[in-house]
Amino acid sequence: MGFTTKRGRPKSDRARTDTGTPELQTKRAMGLTSEVLDVLHQQHIVTDGQHWAGMHLRWLYTLRFGIPTVRSLDLSRVATSGPDDRDPKWLAAREAEYREALAVLDSISARKPVINVCIFNALPRNMVCFKTGKLRVSTAHPDAVKFMKGLDVLERHWR
């Protein structure tokens, strides 16, 4: 037997099973626990570049404003935490990039639909079919058209 480069515990041959509660398993099976942008990407409604642009926009938002969801805060660590150690010039450049992206979206009136889906993970009513749990895009609806066009413009702007 020769030398092996594999380390750690050997992988199990058992199939991966969902160990969540029955309610959570149902939600996962319907695709309701994934983020909207990721589901659109998995279903090939959004391209790789558009997905990257949406995720980049959310990253810029979190640098500027923080995470847009509810989260707990350990008050014992807040008092001991020091100042932000990020470079102020780099942070100012990212904030300018975020403002520039919003200006690009405003130029085509696509700011609201893109931000709702990419940052706030808001599921537009015109893009979902609740009976099947699958997303569908109505190309006739103005918000869906603006959303797709906004991601296209952001992708071209950053690439």
C-alpha positions as CSV (number, residue, x, y, z in Angstrom):
1,M,0.0,0.0,0.0
2,G,1.5,3.3,-1.1
3,F,1.5,6.7,0.6
4,T,-1.7,8.6,0.5
5,T,-2.2,12.3,0.6
6,K,-5.7,12.2,1.9
7,R,-6.1,13.4,5.5
8,G,-8.8,13.4,8.1
9,R,-11.8,11.2,8.6
10,P,-12.8,9.1,5.5
11,K,-16.0,10.3,3.8
12,S,-19.1,8.3,4.6
13,D,-20.7,6.2,1.8
14,R,-24.2,7.0,3.1
15,A,-26.4,9.4,1.1
16,R,-26.8,12.8,2.6
17,T,-30.1,13.2,4.4
18,D,-31.8,16.3,5.6
19,T,-31.8,16.2,9.4
20,G,-33.9,19.3,9.9
21,T,-37.5,19.4,11.3
22,P,-40.3,18.2,9.0
23,E,-41.4,21.8,8.4
24,L,-37.9,22.8,7.4
25,Q,-37.5,19.8,5.2
26,T,-40.7,20.8,3.4
27,K,-39.5,24.4,3.0
28,R,-36.2,23.2,1.6
29,A,-37.9,20.8,-0.8
30,M,-40.0,23.7,-2.1
31,G,-37.0,26.0,-2.4
32,L,-38.3,28.5,0.1
33,T,-35.1,28.6,2.2
34,S,-32.8,29.7,-0.6
35,E,-32.2,33.4,-1.4
36,V,-34.2,34.7,-4.4
37,L,-31.1,35.6,-6.4
38,D,-29.6,32.1,-5.9
39,V,-32.8,30.4,-6.9
40,L,-33.0,32.5,-10.1
41,H,-29.4,31.6,-10.8
42,Q,-30.0,27.9,-10.3
43,Q,-33.0,28.0,-12.6
44,H,-30.9,29.7,-15.3
45,I,-33.1,32.8,-15.3
46,V,-30.1,34.9,-14.2
47,T,-26.7,34.4,-15.8
48,D,-23.4,33.9,-13.9
49,G,-22.4,37.5,-14.5
50,Q,-25.8,38.9,-13.4
51,H,-25.6,36.8,-10.3
52,W,-22.1,38.1,-9.5
53,A,-23.3,41.7,-10.0
54,G,-26.2,41.2,-7.7
55,M,-24.0,39.6,-5.0
56,H,-21.4,42.4,-5.4
57,L,-24.1,45.0,-5.0
58,R,-25.2,43.4,-1.8
59,W,-21.6,43.2,-0.5
60,L,-21.2,46.9,-1.1
61,Y,-24.4,47.6,0.7
62,T,-23.3,45.5,3.7
63,L,-20.0,47.4,3.9
64,R,-21.9,50.7,3.9
65,F,-24.9,49.9,6.1
66,G,-24.4,46.4,7.6
67,I,-26.4,43.3,7.2
68,P,-30.1,44.1,6.2
69,T,-31.5,41.2,8.3
70,V,-32.4,40.9,12.0
71,R,-29.5,39.5,14.1
72,S,-28.6,39.2,17.7
73,L,-25.8,41.2,19.3
74,D,-23.6,40.1,22.1
75,L,-23.4,43.2,24.4
76,S,-20.4,41.8,26.3
77,R,-18.4,42.0,23.1
78,V,-19.6,45.4,21.9
79,A,-18.0,47.2,24.8
80,T,-14.6,45.5,24.3
81,S,-14.5,45.8,20.5
82,G,-12.1,48.3,19.1
83,P,-12.5,50.6,16.2
84,D,-13.0,49.4,12.7
85,D,-9.6,48.2,11.4
86,R,-10.4,48.6,7.7
87,D,-8.5,51.1,5.6
88,P,-10.6,54.3,5.5
89,K,-9.4,55.0,1.9
90,W,-10.5,51.5,0.8
91,L,-13.8,51.9,2.6
92,A,-14.4,55.3,1.0
93,A,-13.7,53.8,-2.5
94,R,-16.2,51.0,-1.9
95,E,-18.9,53.5,-0.7
96,A,-18.2,55.5,-3.9
97,E,-18.6,52.3,-5.9
98,Y,-21.9,51.7,-4.2
99,R,-23.1,55.2,-5.0
100,E,-22.0,54.8,-8.6
101,A,-23.9,51.6,-8.9
102,L,-27.1,53.3,-7.6
103,A,-26.6,56.1,-10.1
104,V,-26.3,53.6,-12.9
105,L,-29.5,51.9,-11.7
106,D,-31.3,55.2,-11.3
107,S,-30.4,56.1,-14.9
108,I,-32.6,53.2,-16.2
109,S,-35.2,53.4,-13.3
110,A,-34.3,49.9,-12.0
111,R,-33.0,50.8,-8.5
112,K,-36.1,49.6,-6.5
113,P,-36.6,46.1,-8.1
114,V,-32.8,45.3,-8.1
115,I,-32.3,46.4,-4.5
116,N,-35.4,44.6,-3.3
117,V,-34.3,41.3,-4.8
118,C,-30.5,41.5,-4.4
119,I,-30.2,43.2,-1.0
120,F,-33.5,42.7,0.9
121,N,-34.3,39.3,-0.6
122,A,-37.8,40.4,-1.3
123,L,-39.7,38.0,-3.4
124,P,-41.7,40.0,-6.0
125,R,-45.3,38.7,-6.4
126,N,-45.0,38.7,-10.2
127,M,-42.0,36.3,-10.1
128,V,-43.3,33.4,-8.0
129,C,-45.8,30.6,-8.4
130,F,-46.8,29.5,-4.9
131,K,-48.6,26.3,-6.0
132,T,-45.4,24.7,-7.3
133,G,-42.9,26.7,-5.1
134,K,-41.0,27.5,-8.3
135,L,-40.0,31.0,-9.5
136,R,-41.1,32.2,-12.8
137,V,-40.4,35.5,-14.5
138,S,-43.1,37.3,-16.3
139,T,-41.3,39.2,-19.0
140,A,-44.4,41.3,-19.6
141,H,-44.3,42.8,-16.0
142,P,-42.4,46.1,-15.8
143,D,-40.7,45.3,-12.6
144,A,-39.3,42.0,-13.9
145,V,-38.1,43.7,-17.0
146,K,-36.4,46.5,-15.0
147,F,-34.8,43.9,-12.7
148,M,-33.3,41.9,-15.5
149,K,-32.2,45.1,-17.3
150,G,-30.7,46.5,-14.1
151,L,-28.6,43.4,-13.5
152,D,-27.5,43.5,-17.2
153,V,-26.4,47.1,-16.8
154,L,-24.6,46.4,-13.5
155,E,-22.8,43.4,-15.0
156,R,-21.6,45.5,-18.0
157,H,-20.6,48.4,-15.6
158,W,-18.4,46.2,-13.4
159,R,-16.9,43.9,-16.0
